[in-house]
Amino acid sequence: MASRAKQIVPLLDRILVQRIKPEQRTASGILIPEKAQEALNEGRVVATGKGALDKDGKLIPMSVKEGDKVLLPPYGGNPVKVDKEEYLLFRDSEILAKIEEA
């Protein structure tokens, strides 16, 4: 994750995610053309906001934290480019699931 992306601080219940790039080679070392690569709906959380406020003004904590691996919806998110890297901004409620790594 780029250090410049750390300068982006999401507000409220927003999450900055970097999509995980698909494998570029097969297990045997054959290069997979970019158009044939499967688009993954997984990402890594780069930064999160503090959380949303409920109607009484109480802070609702985020369901994910920096470094978590998450399942993303196939569409949506606001693209953000930092240098040559692309990131996506999602609301906490748009994240489909947190992927537990063993």
VOLUM-171991 format. One record per residue: residue number from 1; residue in three letters; x, y, z of N, C-alpha, C, O in turn. Coordinates in Angstrom, 1 decimal. Layout:
BEGIN
num: NUM&residuo: ala&n_east: X&n_north: Y&n_up: Z&ca_east: X&ca_north: Y&ca_up: Z&c_east: X&c_north: Y&c_up: Z&o_east: X&o_north: Y&o_up: Z .
...
// end
This chain:
BEGIN
num: 1&residuo: met&n_east: 0.8&n_north: -1.2&n_up: 0.0&ca_east: 0.0&ca_north: 0.0&ca_up: 0.0&c_east: 0.9&c_north: 1.2&c_up: 0.0&o_east: 1.8&o_north: 1.3&o_up: 0.8 .
num: 2&residuo: ala&n_east: 0.5&n_north: 2.1&n_up: -0.8&ca_east: 1.4&ca_north: 3.3&ca_up: -1.0&c_east: 1.2&c_north: 4.2&c_up: 0.2&o_east: 0.2&o_north: 4.3&o_up: 0.8 .
num: 3&residuo: ser&n_east: 2.4&n_north: 4.8&n_up: 0.6&ca_east: 2.4&ca_north: 5.7&ca_up: 1.7&c_east: 1.6&c_north: 7.0&c_up: 1.5&o_east: 1.0&o_north: 7.6&o_up: 2.4 .
num: 4&residuo: arg&n_east: 1.5&n_north: 7.4&n_up: 0.2&ca_east: 0.7&ca_north: 8.6&ca_up: -0.1&c_east: -0.8&c_north: 8.3&c_up: 0.2&o_east: -1.6&o_north: 9.3&o_up: 0.5 .
num: 5&residuo: ala&n_east: -1.3&n_north: 7.1&n_up: 0.0&ca_east: -2.7&ca_north: 6.8&ca_up: 0.3&c_east: -3.0&c_north: 7.0&c_up: 1.7&o_east: -4.1&o_north: 7.2&o_up: 2.1 .
num: 6&residuo: lys&n_east: -2.0&n_north: 6.8&n_up: 2.6&ca_east: -2.2&ca_north: 7.0&ca_up: 4.0&c_east: -2.6&c_north: 8.5&c_up: 4.4&o_east: -3.1&o_north: 8.7&o_up: 5.4 .
num: 7&residuo: gln&n_east: -2.3&n_north: 9.4&n_up: 3.4&ca_east: -2.7&ca_north: 10.8&ca_up: 3.6&c_east: -4.2&c_north: 11.0&c_up: 3.4&o_east: -4.7&o_north: 12.1&o_up: 3.8 .
num: 8&residuo: ile&n_east: -4.9&n_north: 10.1&n_up: 2.8&ca_east: -6.3&ca_north: 10.2&ca_up: 2.6&c_east: -7.0&c_north: 9.6&c_up: 3.9&o_east: -6.8&o_north: 8.5&o_up: 4.2 .
num: 9&residuo: val&n_east: -7.7&n_north: 10.5&n_up: 4.5&ca_east: -8.5&ca_north: 10.1&ca_up: 5.7&c_east: -10.0&c_north: 10.1&c_up: 5.4&o_east: -10.5&o_north: 11.2&o_up: 5.3 .
num: 10&residuo: pro&n_east: -10.6&n_north: 9.0&n_up: 5.3&ca_east: -12.0&ca_north: 8.9&ca_up: 5.0&c_east: -12.8&c_north: 9.6&c_up: 6.2&o_east: -12.4&o_north: 9.5&o_up: 7.3 .
num: 11&residuo: leu&n_east: -13.9&n_north: 10.2&n_up: 5.8&ca_east: -14.8&ca_north: 10.8&ca_up: 6.8&c_east: -15.9&c_north: 9.9&c_up: 7.2&o_east: -16.4&o_north: 9.1&o_up: 6.4 .
num: 12&residuo: leu&n_east: -16.4&n_north: 10.1&n_up: 8.4&ca_east: -17.6&ca_north: 9.4&ca_up: 8.9&c_east: -17.5&c_north: 7.9&c_up: 8.7&o_east: -16.6&o_north: 7.3&o_up: 9.2 .
num: 13&residuo: asp&n_east: -18.4&n_north: 7.3&n_up: 8.0&ca_east: -18.5&ca_north: 5.8&ca_up: 7.8&c_east: -17.9&c_north: 5.3&c_up: 6.5&o_east: -18.3&o_north: 4.3&o_up: 6.0 .
num: 14&residuo: arg&n_east: -16.9&n_north: 6.1&n_up: 6.0&ca_east: -16.4&ca_north: 5.7&ca_up: 4.7&c_east: -15.1&c_north: 4.9&c_up: 4.9&o_east: -14.4&o_north: 5.0&o_up: 5.9 .
num: 15&residuo: ile&n_east: -14.8&n_north: 4.0&n_up: 3.9&ca_east: -13.7&ca_north: 3.1&ca_up: 4.0&c_east: -12.9&c_north: 3.2&c_up: 2.7&o_east: -13.5&o_north: 3.1&o_up: 1.6 .
num: 16&residuo: leu&n_east: -11.6&n_north: 3.4&n_up: 2.8&ca_east: -10.7&ca_north: 3.4&ca_up: 1.6&c_east: -10.2&c_north: 2.0&c_up: 1.4&o_east: -9.5&o_north: 1.5&o_up: 2.3 .
num: 17&residuo: val&n_east: -10.4&n_north: 1.4&n_up: 0.2&ca_east: -10.1&ca_north: 0.0&ca_up: -0.1&c_east: -9.2&c_north: 0.0&c_up: -1.3&o_east: -9.5&o_north: 0.7&o_up: -2.3 .
num: 18&residuo: gln&n_east: -8.2&n_north: -0.9&n_up: -1.3&ca_east: -7.5&ca_north: -1.2&ca_up: -2.5&c_east: -7.9&c_north: -2.6&c_up: -3.0&o_east: -7.7&o_north: -3.5&o_up: -2.2 .
num: 19&residuo: arg&n_east: -8.4&n_north: -2.7&n_up: -4.2&ca_east: -8.8&ca_north: -3.9&ca_up: -4.7&c_east: -7.6&c_north: -4.9&c_up: -4.9&o_east: -6.5&o_north: -4.4&o_up: -5.3 .
num: 20&residuo: ile&n_east: -7.7&n_north: -6.1&n_up: -4.5&ca_east: -6.7&ca_north: -7.1&ca_up: -4.7&c_east: -6.6&c_north: -7.5&c_up: -6.1&o_east: -7.5&o_north: -7.8&o_up: -6.8 .
num: 21&residuo: lys&n_east: -5.3&n_north: -7.4&n_up: -6.6&ca_east: -5.1&ca_north: -7.7&ca_up: -8.1&c_east: -5.1&c_north: -9.2&c_up: -8.3&o_east: -4.6&o_north: -10.0&o_up: -7.5 .
num: 22&residuo: pro&n_east: -5.7&n_north: -9.6&n_up: -9.4&ca_east: -5.7&ca_north: -11.1&ca_up: -9.8&c_east: -4.3&c_north: -11.6&c_up: -10.1&o_east: -3.5&o_north: -10.8&o_up: -10.5 .
num: 23&residuo: glu&n_east: -4.2&n_north: -12.9&n_up: -10.0&ca_east: -2.9&ca_north: -13.5&ca_up: -10.4&c_east: -2.6&c_north: -13.2&c_up: -11.9&o_east: -3.5&o_north: -13.3&o_up: -12.7 .
num: 24&residuo: gln&n_east: -1.4&n_north: -12.9&n_up: -12.1&ca_east: -1.0&ca_north: -12.6&ca_up: -13.5&c_east: -0.3&c_north: -13.8&c_up: -14.2&o_east: -0.1&o_north: -13.8&o_up: -15.4 .
num: 25&residuo: arg&n_east: 0.0&n_north: -14.9&n_up: -13.4&ca_east: 0.5&ca_north: -16.1&ca_up: -14.0&c_east: -0.2&c_north: -17.3&c_up: -13.4&o_east: -0.7&o_north: -17.2&o_up: -12.2 .
num: 26&residuo: thr&n_east: -0.2&n_north: -18.4&n_up: -14.1&ca_east: -0.8&ca_north: -19.6&ca_up: -13.6&c_east: 0.3&c_north: -20.3&c_up: -12.7&o_east: 1.4&o_north: -19.8&o_up: -12.6 .
num: 27&residuo: ala&n_east: -0.1&n_north: -21.3&n_up: -12.0&ca_east: 0.8&ca_north: -22.0&ca_up: -11.1&c_east: 2.0&c_north: -22.6&c_up: -11.9&o_east: 3.1&o_north: -22.7&o_up: -11.3 .
num: 28&residuo: ser&n_east: 1.8&n_north: -22.9&n_up: -13.2&ca_east: 3.0&ca_north: -23.4&ca_up: -13.9&c_east: 3.8&c_north: -22.3&c_up: -14.6&o_east: 4.8&o_north: -22.5&o_up: -15.3 .
num: 29&residuo: gly&n_east: 3.4&n_north: -21.0&n_up: -14.3&ca_east: 4.2&ca_north: -19.9&ca_up: -14.8&c_east: 3.8&c_north: -19.3&c_up: -16.1&o_east: 4.5&o_north: -18.4&o_up: -16.6 .
num: 30&residuo: ile&n_east: 2.7&n_north: -19.7&n_up: -16.6&ca_east: 2.2&ca_north: -19.1&ca_up: -17.9&c_east: 1.5&c_north: -17.8&c_up: -17.6&o_east: 0.7&o_north: -17.6&o_up: -16.7 .
num: 31&residuo: leu&n_east: 1.9&n_north: -16.7&n_up: -18.4&ca_east: 1.4&ca_north: -15.4&ca_up: -18.3&c_east: 0.0&c_north: -15.3&c_up: -18.7&o_east: -0.4&o_north: -15.8&o_up: -19.9 .
num: 32&residuo: ile&n_east: -0.9&n_north: -14.8&n_up: -17.9&ca_east: -2.4&ca_north: -14.7&ca_up: -18.3&c_east: -2.6&c_north: -13.3&c_up: -18.8&o_east: -2.2&o_north: -12.3&o_up: -18.2 .
num: 33&residuo: pro&n_east: -3.1&n_north: -13.1&n_up: -20.0&ca_east: -3.4&ca_north: -11.8&ca_up: -20.6&c_east: -4.3&c_north: -11.0&c_up: -19.7&o_east: -5.2&o_north: -11.6&o_up: -19.0 .
num: 34&residuo: glu&n_east: -4.2&n_north: -9.7&n_up: -19.7&ca_east: -4.9&ca_north: -8.9&ca_up: -18.8&c_east: -6.4&c_north: -9.0&c_up: -19.0&o_east: -7.2&o_north: -9.0&o_up: -18.0 .
num: 35&residuo: lys&n_east: -6.9&n_north: -9.1&n_up: -20.2&ca_east: -8.3&ca_north: -9.3&ca_up: -20.5&c_east: -8.9&c_north: -10.6&c_up: -20.0&o_east: -10.1&o_north: -10.7&o_up: -19.8 .
num: 36&residuo: ala&n_east: -8.0&n_north: -11.6&n_up: -19.9&ca_east: -8.5&ca_north: -12.9&ca_up: -19.4&c_east: -8.4&c_north: -13.1&c_up: -17.9&o_east: -8.9&o_north: -14.1&o_up: -17.4 .
num: 37&residuo: gln&n_east: -7.8&n_north: -12.1&n_up: -17.2&ca_east: -7.7&ca_north: -12.2&ca_up: -15.8&c_east: -9.1&c_north: -12.0&c_up: -15.1&o_east: -9.9&o_north: -11.1&o_up: -15.5 .
num: 38&residuo: glu&n_east: -9.4&n_north: -12.8&n_up: -14.2&ca_east: -10.7&ca_north: -12.7&ca_up: -13.5&c_east: -10.6&c_north: -11.5&c_up: -12.5&o_east: -9.7&o_north: -11.4&o_up: -11.7 .
num: 39&residuo: ala&n_east: -11.6&n_north: -10.7&n_up: -12.5&ca_east: -11.7&ca_north: -9.5&ca_up: -11.6&c_east: -12.1&c_north: -10.0&c_up: -10.3&o_east: -13.2&o_north: -10.7&o_up: -10.1 .
num: 40&residuo: leu&n_east: -11.4&n_north: -9.8&n_up: -9.2&ca_east: -11.7&ca_north: -10.2&ca_up: -7.9&c_east: -12.5&c_north: -9.2&c_up: -7.2&o_east: -12.3&o_north: -8.0&o_up: -7.3 .
num: 41&residuo: asn&n_east: -13.4&n_north: -9.7&n_up: -6.4&ca_east: -14.2&ca_north: -8.8&ca_up: -5.6&c_east: -13.7&c_north: -8.7&c_up: -4.1&o_east: -14.5&o_north: -8.6&o_up: -3.2 .
num: 42&residuo: glu&n_east: -12.4&n_north: -8.8&n_up: -4.0&ca_east: -11.8&ca_north: -8.7&ca_up: -2.7&c_east: -10.9&c_north: -7.5&c_up: -2.6&o_east: -10.3&o_north: -7.1&o_up: -3.7 .
num: 43&residuo: gly&n_east: -10.7&n_north: -6.9&n_up: -1.5&ca_east: -9.9&ca_north: -5.8&ca_up: -1.3&c_east: -9.3&c_north: -5.8&c_up: 0.1&o_east: -9.7&o_north: -6.5&o_up: 1.0 .
num: 44&residuo: arg&n_east: -8.3&n_north: -4.9&n_up: 0.3&ca_east: -7.7&ca_north: -4.7&ca_up: 1.6&c_east: -8.0&c_north: -3.3&c_up: 2.0&o_east: -7.8&o_north: -2.3&o_up: 1.3 .
num: 45&residuo: val&n_east: -8.4&n_north: -3.1&n_up: 3.3&ca_east: -8.8&ca_north: -1.8&ca_up: 3.9&c_east: -7.5&c_north: -1.0&c_up: 4.1&o_east: -6.6&o_north: -1.5&o_up: 4.8 .
num: 46&residuo: val&n_east: -7.4&n_north: 0.1&n_up: 3.5&ca_east: -6.3&ca_north: 1.0&ca_up: 3.7&c_east: -6.5&c_north: 2.0&c_up: 4.8&o_east: -5.6&o_north: 2.3&o_up: 5.6 .
num: 47&residuo: ala&n_east: -7.7&n_north: 2.5&n_up: 4.9&ca_east: -8.0&ca_north: 3.5&ca_up: 6.0&c_east: -9.5&c_north: 3.5&c_up: 6.2&o_east: -10.3&o_north: 3.2&o_up: 5.3 .
num: 48&residuo: thr&n_east: -10.0&n_north: 3.9&n_up: 7.4&ca_east: -11.4&ca_north: 4.0&ca_up: 7.7&c_east: -11.6&c_north: 5.4&c_up: 8.4&o_east: -10.8&o_north: 6.0&o_up: 9.0 .
num: 49&residuo: gly&n_east: -12.9&n_north: 5.8&n_up: 8.3&ca_east: -13.3&ca_north: 6.9&ca_up: 9.1&c_east: -13.6&c_north: 6.5&c_up: 10.5&o_east: -13.4&o_north: 5.4&o_up: 10.9 .
num: 50&residuo: lys&n_east: -14.1&n_north: 7.5&n_up: 11.3&ca_east: -14.3&ca_north: 7.2&ca_up: 12.7&c_east: -15.6&c_north: 6.4&c_up: 12.9&o_east: -15.8&o_north: 5.8&o_up: 13.9 .
num: 51&residuo: gly&n_east: -16.6&n_north: 6.5&n_up: 12.0&ca_east: -17.9&ca_north: 5.9&ca_up: 12.1&c_east: -19.0&c_north: 6.9&c_up: 11.9&o_east: -18.8&o_north: 8.1&o_up: 11.8 .
num: 52&residuo: ala&n_east: -20.2&n_north: 6.3&n_up: 11.8&ca_east: -21.4&ca_north: 7.2&ca_up: 11.5&c_east: -22.0&c_north: 7.6&c_up: 12.9&o_east: -21.7&o_north: 7.0&o_up: 13.9 .
num: 53&residuo: leu&n_east: -22.8&n_north: 8.6&n_up: 12.8&ca_east: -23.5&ca_north: 9.1&ca_up: 14.0&c_east: -24.9&c_north: 8.7&c_up: 13.9&o_east: -25.6&o_north: 8.8&o_up: 12.8 .
num: 54&residuo: asp&n_east: -25.5&n_north: 8.2&n_up: 15.0&ca_east: -26.9&ca_north: 7.8&ca_up: 15.0&c_east: -27.7&c_north: 9.1&c_up: 15.2&o_east: -27.2&o_north: 10.2&o_up: 15.4 .
num: 55&residuo: lys&n_east: -29.1&n_north: 8.9&n_up: 15.3&ca_east: -29.9&ca_north: 10.1&ca_up: 15.5&c_east: -29.7&c_north: 10.8&c_up: 16.8&o_east: -30.1&o_north: 12.0&o_up: 16.9 .
num: 56&residuo: asp&n_east: -29.2&n_north: 10.1&n_up: 17.8&ca_east: -28.9&ca_north: 10.8&ca_up: 19.1&c_east: -27.5&c_north: 11.4&c_up: 19.1&o_east: -27.1&o_north: 11.9&o_up: 20.2 .
num: 57&residuo: gly&n_east: -26.7&n_north: 11.3&n_up: 18.1&ca_east: -25.4&ca_north: 11.8&ca_up: 18.0&c_east: -24.3&c_north: 10.9&c_up: 18.6&o_east: -23.2&o_north: 11.3&o_up: 18.7 .
num: 58&residuo: lys&n_east: -24.7&n_north: 9.6&n_up: 18.8&ca_east: -23.7&ca_north: 8.6&ca_up: 19.3&c_east: -23.0&c_north: 8.0&c_up: 18.2&o_east: -23.6&o_north: 7.8&o_up: 17.1 .
num: 59&residuo: leu&n_east: -21.7&n_north: 7.8&n_up: 18.4&ca_east: -20.9&ca_north: 7.2&ca_up: 17.3&c_east: -21.1&c_north: 5.7&c_up: 17.1&o_east: -21.0&o_north: 4.9&o_up: 18.1 .
num: 60&residuo: ile&n_east: -21.4&n_north: 5.3&n_up: 15.9&ca_east: -21.5&ca_north: 3.9&ca_up: 15.6&c_east: -20.2&c_north: 3.4&c_up: 15.1&o_east: -19.8&o_north: 3.9&o_up: 14.0 .
num: 61&residuo: pro&n_east: -19.5&n_north: 2.5&n_up: 15.8&ca_east: -18.2&ca_north: 2.1&ca_up: 15.3&c_east: -18.2&c_north: 1.4&c_up: 14.0&o_east: -19.2&o_north: 0.8&o_up: 13.6 .
num: 62&residuo: met&n_east: -17.0&n_north: 1.4&n_up: 13.3&ca_east: -16.9&ca_north: 0.8&ca_up: 12.0&c_east: -16.8&c_north: -0.7&c_up: 12.2&o_east: -16.4&o_north: -1.2&o_up: 13.3 .
num: 63&residuo: ser&n_east: -17.2&n_north: -1.5&n_up: 11.2&ca_east: -17.2&ca_north: -2.9&ca_up: 11.3&c_east: -15.9&c_north: -3.5&c_up: 10.8&o_east: -15.7&o_north: -4.7&o_up: 11.0 .
num: 64&residuo: val&n_east: -15.1&n_north: -2.7&n_up: 10.2&ca_east: -13.8&ca_north: -3.2&ca_up: 9.7&c_east: -12.7&c_north: -2.2&c_up: 10.2&o_east: -13.0&o_north: -1.1&o_up: 10.6 .
num: 65&residuo: lys&n_east: -11.4&n_north: -2.7&n_up: 10.1&ca_east: -10.3&ca_north: -1.8&ca_up: 10.5&c_east: -9.2&c_north: -1.9&c_up: 9.4&o_east: -9.3&o_north: -2.8&o_up: 8.5 .
num: 66&residuo: glu&n_east: -8.3&n_north: -1.0&n_up: 9.5&ca_east: -7.2&ca_north: -1.0&ca_up: 8.6&c_east: -6.5&c_north: -2.4&c_up: 8.5&o_east: -6.1&o_north: -2.9&o_up: 9.5 .
num: 67&residuo: gly&n_east: -6.2&n_north: -2.8&n_up: 7.3&ca_east: -5.5&ca_north: -4.1&ca_up: 7.1&c_east: -6.5&c_north: -5.3&c_up: 6.9&o_east: -6.0&o_north: -6.3&o_up: 6.4 .
num: 68&residuo: asp&n_east: -7.8&n_north: -5.1&n_up: 7.2&ca_east: -8.7&ca_north: -6.2&ca_up: 7.0&c_east: -8.9&c_north: -6.5&c_up: 5.5&o_east: -8.8&o_north: -5.6&o_up: 4.7 .
num: 69&residuo: lys&n_east: -9.1&n_north: -7.8&n_up: 5.2&ca_east: -9.5&ca_north: -8.2&ca_up: 3.9&c_east: -11.0&c_north: -8.3&c_up: 3.8&o_east: -11.6&o_north: -8.9&o_up: 4.7 .
num: 70&residuo: val&n_east: -11.6&n_north: -7.7&n_up: 2.7&ca_east: -13.0&ca_north: -7.6&ca_up: 2.7&c_east: -13.6&c_north: -8.0&c_up: 1.3&o_east: -12.8&o_north: -8.0&o_up: 0.3 .
num: 71&residuo: leu&n_east: -14.8&n_north: -8.4&n_up: 1.3&ca_east: -15.5&ca_north: -8.8&ca_up: 0.1&c_east: -16.3&c_north: -7.6&c_up: -0.4&o_east: -17.1&o_north: -7.0&o_up: 0.4 .
num: 72&residuo: leu&n_east: -16.1&n_north: -7.1&n_up: -1.7&ca_east: -16.7&ca_north: -5.9&ca_up: -2.2&c_east: -17.8&c_north: -6.2&c_up: -3.1&o_east: -17.9&o_north: -7.3&o_up: -3.7 .
num: 73&residuo: pro&n_east: -18.8&n_north: -5.3&n_up: -3.3&ca_east: -19.8&ca_north: -5.5&ca_up: -4.2&c_east: -19.2&c_north: -5.4&c_up: -5.7&o_east: -18.2&o_north: -4.7&o_up: -5.8 .
num: 74&residuo: pro&n_east: -19.8&n_north: -6.1&n_up: -6.6&ca_east: -19.3&ca_north: -6.0&ca_up: -8.0&c_east: -19.3&c_north: -4.6&c_up: -8.6&o_east: -18.4&o_north: -4.3&o_up: -9.5 .
num: 75&residuo: tyr&n_east: -20.2&n_north: -3.8&n_up: -8.2&ca_east: -20.3&ca_north: -2.4&ca_up: -8.7&c_east: -20.3&c_north: -1.4&c_up: -7.5&o_east: -20.6&o_north: -1.8&o_up: -6.4 .
num: 76&residuo: gly&n_east: -20.0&n_north: -0.2&n_up: -7.8&ca_east: -20.1&ca_north: 0.8&ca_up: -6.7&c_east: -18.7&c_north: 1.3&c_up: -6.2&o_east: -17.7&o_north: 0.9&o_up: -6.8 .
num: 77&residuo: gly&n_east: -18.7&n_north: 2.1&n_up: -5.2&ca_east: -17.5&ca_north: 2.7&ca_up: -4.7&c_east: -17.1&c_north: 3.9&c_up: -5.6&o_east: -17.4&o_north: 3.9&o_up: -6.8 .
num: 78&residuo: asn&n_east: -16.5&n_north: 4.8&n_up: -4.9&ca_east: -16.0&ca_north: 6.0&ca_up: -5.7&c_east: -14.5&c_north: 5.8&c_up: -5.9&o_east: -13.8&o_north: 5.7&o_up: -4.9 .
num: 79&residuo: pro&n_east: -14.1&n_north: 5.8&n_up: -7.2&ca_east: -12.7&ca_north: 5.6&ca_up: -7.4&c_east: -11.8&c_north: 6.8&c_up: -7.0&o_east: -12.2&o_north: 8.0&o_up: -7.2 .
num: 80&residuo: val&n_east: -10.7&n_north: 6.6&n_up: -6.5&ca_east: -9.7&ca_north: 7.6&ca_up: -6.1&c_east: -8.3&c_north: 7.2&c_up: -6.6&o_east: -7.9&o_north: 6.0&o_up: -6.3 .
num: 81&residuo: lys&n_east: -7.7&n_north: 8.0&n_up: -7.3&ca_east: -6.3&ca_north: 7.7&ca_up: -7.8&c_east: -5.3&c_north: 8.5&c_up: -7.0&o_east: -5.4&o_north: 9.7&o_up: -6.9 .
num: 82&residuo: val&n_east: -4.3&n_north: 7.8&n_up: -6.5&ca_east: -3.2&ca_north: 8.3&ca_up: -5.8&c_east: -1.9&c_north: 7.8&c_up: -6.5&o_east: -1.7&o_north: 6.6&o_up: -6.6 .
num: 83&residuo: asp&n_east: -1.2&n_north: 8.8&n_up: -7.1&ca_east: 0.0&ca_north: 8.4&ca_up: -8.0&c_east: -0.6&c_north: 7.6&c_up: -9.1&o_east: -1.5&o_north: 8.0&o_up: -9.8 .
num: 84&residuo: lys&n_east: -0.2&n_north: 6.4&n_up: -9.3&ca_east: -0.7&ca_north: 5.5&ca_up: -10.3&c_east: -1.6&c_north: 4.4&c_up: -9.8&o_east: -2.0&o_north: 3.5&o_up: -10.5 .
num: 85&residuo: glu&n_east: -1.8&n_north: 4.4&n_up: -8.5&ca_east: -2.6&ca_north: 3.3&ca_up: -7.8&c_east: -4.0&c_north: 3.8&c_up: -7.8&o_east: -4.3&o_north: 5.0&o_up: -7.6 .
num: 86&residuo: glu&n_east: -5.0&n_north: 2.8&n_up: -7.9&ca_east: -6.4&ca_north: 3.2&ca_up: -7.8&c_east: -7.0&c_north: 2.5&c_up: -6.5&o_east: -6.7&o_north: 1.4&o_up: -6.2 .
num: 87&residuo: tyr&n_east: -7.7&n_north: 3.3&n_up: -5.8&ca_east: -8.4&ca_north: 2.9&ca_up: -4.6&c_east: -9.9&c_north: 3.2&c_up: -4.8&o_east: -10.3&o_north: 3.9&o_up: -5.7 .
num: 88&residuo: leu&n_east: -10.7&n_north: 2.6&n_up: -3.9&ca_east: -12.1&ca_north: 2.8&ca_up: -3.9&c_east: -12.6&c_north: 3.3&c_up: -2.5&o_east: -12.1&o_north: 2.8&o_up: -1.5 .
num: 89&residuo: leu&n_east: -13.5&n_north: 4.2&n_up: -2.5&ca_east: -14.2&ca_north: 4.7&ca_up: -1.3&c_east: -15.6&c_north: 4.1&c_up: -1.2&o_east: -16.4&o_north: 4.3&o_up: -2.1 .
num: 90&residuo: phe&n_east: -15.8&n_north: 3.3&n_up: -0.1&ca_east: -17.1&ca_north: 2.7&ca_up: 0.1&c_east: -17.7&c_north: 3.2&c_up: 1.5&o_east: -16.9&o_north: 3.6&o_up: 2.3 .
num: 91&residuo: arg&n_east: -19.0&n_north: 3.1&n_up: 1.6&ca_east: -19.5&ca_north: 3.3&ca_up: 3.0&c_east: -19.4&c_north: 2.0&c_up: 3.7&o_east: -19.4&o_north: 0.9&o_up: 3.0 .
num: 92&residuo: asp&n_east: -19.4&n_north: 2.0&n_up: 5.0&ca_east: -19.3&ca_north: 0.8&ca_up: 5.8&c_east: -20.4&c_north: -0.2&c_up: 5.5&o_east: -20.2&o_north: -1.4&o_up: 5.4 .
num: 93&residuo: ser&n_east: -21.6&n_north: 0.3&n_up: 5.2&ca_east: -22.8&ca_north: -0.5&ca_up: 5.0&c_east: -22.7&c_north: -1.2&c_up: 3.6&o_east: -23.4&o_north: -2.2&o_up: 3.4 .
num: 94&residuo: glu&n_east: -21.8&n_north: -0.7&n_up: 2.7&ca_east: -21.7&ca_north: -1.3&ca_up: 1.3&c_east: -20.8&c_north: -2.5&c_up: 1.3&o_east: -20.8&o_north: -3.3&o_up: 0.4 .
num: 95&residuo: ile&n_east: -19.9&n_north: -2.6&n_up: 2.3&ca_east: -19.0&ca_north: -3.8&ca_up: 2.3&c_east: -19.8&c_north: -5.0&c_up: 2.6&o_east: -20.6&o_north: -5.1&o_up: 3.6 .
num: 96&residuo: leu&n_east: -19.6&n_north: -6.0&n_up: 1.8&ca_east: -20.4&ca_north: -7.2&ca_up: 1.9&c_east: -20.0&c_north: -8.1&c_up: 3.1&o_east: -20.9&o_north: -8.7&o_up: 3.8 .
num: 97&residuo: ala&n_east: -18.7&n_north: -8.3&n_up: 3.3&ca_east: -18.2&ca_north: -9.2&ca_up: 4.3&c_east: -16.8&c_north: -9.0&c_up: 4.6&o_east: -16.0&o_north: -8.4&o_up: 3.8 .
num: 98&residuo: lys&n_east: -16.4&n_north: -9.4&n_up: 5.8&ca_east: -15.0&ca_north: -9.4&ca_up: 6.2&c_east: -14.5&c_north: -10.8&c_up: 6.0&o_east: -15.1&o_north: -11.7&o_up: 6.4 .
num: 99&residuo: ile&n_east: -13.3&n_north: -10.9&n_up: 5.4&ca_east: -12.8&ca_north: -12.3&ca_up: 5.1&c_east: -11.8&c_north: -12.6&c_up: 6.2&o_east: -10.7&o_north: -11.9&o_up: 6.3 .
num: 100&residuo: glu&n_east: -12.0&n_north: -13.6&n_up: 7.0&ca_east: -11.1&ca_north: -14.0&ca_up: 8.1&c_east: -10.0&c_north: -14.8&c_up: 7.5&o_east: -10.2&o_north: -15.8&o_up: 6.8 .
num: 101&residuo: glu&n_east: -8.8&n_north: -14.4&n_up: 7.8&ca_east: -7.6&ca_north: -15.1&ca_up: 7.3&c_east: -7.1&c_north: -16.0&c_up: 8.4&o_east: -6.8&o_north: -15.6&o_up: 9.5 .
num: 102&residuo: ala&n_east: -6.8&n_north: -17.3&n_up: 8.1&ca_east: -6.3&ca_north: -18.2&ca_up: 9.1&c_east: -4.8&c_north: -18.2&c_up: 9.2&o_east: -4.3&o_north: -18.9&o_up: 10.0 .
// end
